[in-house]
């Protein structure tokens, strides 16, 4: 699967992107707001890629690398995952190397993934969970009309806050 925007190509990740995944998922700035086991070496990054490929094959995730159209390397990732049992709700996740922040890249990628989620996968709701101190992520979600779910908690992660974007019922399109 591949999605294109004016500046970006969002594409499936394979073993050829091991070093890119290590650079992205091992980045200290990105990991400041994310609790996860970050890859320490190429082997760890490769294992992550193989896991993602398996989950993609099993329709558990839509996981895409973000590339500028004039580059081969991926500079970030974006995914839909954590699908509800009825496949009407999914969570969006994203990360971008800090040197590409504040250029509208993630906003462009998110718009394409929201369009895909609502119009191709026919999701009714997309959830975004972020750390309460991650101002860039909160701003991105608010820019795309996500609403803060006051009082909802991300179980086990008390510093996270939950946003959601619902497709207008009776309307195949969503507003972005």
Secondary structure, 3 states (H helix, E strand, C coil): CEEECCCEEEEECCHHHHHHHHHHHCCHHHHCCCCCCCCCCHHHHHHHHHHHHHHHHCCCCEEEEEEECCCCCCCEEEEEECCCCCCCEEEEEEEECHHHCCCCHHHHHHHHHHHHHHHCCCCCEEEEEEECCCHHHHHHHHHCCCEECCCCCCCCCCCEEEEEEECCCCCCCCCC
